[in-house]
């Protein structure tokens, strides 16, 4: 568990880079879905629209920011996390 000082600094850093990026970390990964016959189905990569790509890019940007802010041992403990929100909540 990281200390409150580190977390406060990282929150402000995310907000400085892009406030929407911080909201993205808090709210979680964008799921690119389509609806067929009233059923949600994940889109294939070839079906991604510009907005899907933008939101997935935000997750990569946020994950990179966290990876850069973590020590090597901290990073090793969280590489199994699939997205930024999972990493943040694990911290």
N, C-alpha and C positions, 0 to 999 in steps of 0.2 A: 504494500500500500504506500503510495507516494504522499508526501506531506502537503499540507494545505497551501504553503507558499508556492511550491512548484505548480500545483493545479491552478492557482489564481493567475500565475504568470502565463500559463499555457492558454487559459480561457481568454485573457486579454489579447494574447498574440493572435489567436484565431479570429477574434472580433476585429482586430486591427487589419488583418489580411483581407477579410471579407465577412461581414456580420452574418450573411446567409450561410457561410461555411460553418460558423459556430452553431447555428441552428440545425444544420445538417448533422453535425456530430451529435448533438443532443437527441435529435429525432430519429436518426437511423438511415440506413441504406435505401435508396430509391429502388423500387422494384419495377422493372419495365414489363408491363403486362398488357394484354389485349383481352377483350371480352368477346367470346363466341358462344352463342346459345346460352347467355346469362351465366357463363362460367369464366372465371379469370384464368388465363393461360399465359405463362411467361413468353415474352417475345424472344425470337432468335436474334442473334446479333445483326443479321441482315435486315431485320425489321425495325431496328432502332431508328428513331427520329432524332432530329437535332436536340430537342429537349432531353430525351433519354441520355444522349451522349454527354450533354452538359452536366446533368446530375451525377452520372457515373464518374465523370472527370472530377467533380467536387469530392467524391469519396476518395479517389486516388490522391488528390491534393491534400485532403485532411489526413489521410493515412500517412503520407510522406511527412507531413508536418509533425505528427506524433512520433514517427520513427526517428526523425532528426532530434527530437526533444528527449528521447529516452537514452539511457546508457546502454551499453552492449548487453549487459545482463538483463536489464529491463526489457529490451527489445526481444531477446531470446525467450523470455517468459510469455510474450504475447504474439509471437509469430503464427500461432495456430488460430488466432482470431480471424474471422473472415471479412470483417468490415470495421470501419472507424468507430462506430457506436459501441461495438463489442469490446474493442480495445479500451475505449474511454471508461466504460463501466467496469471493466476488469481492473482498471487502475484505482 
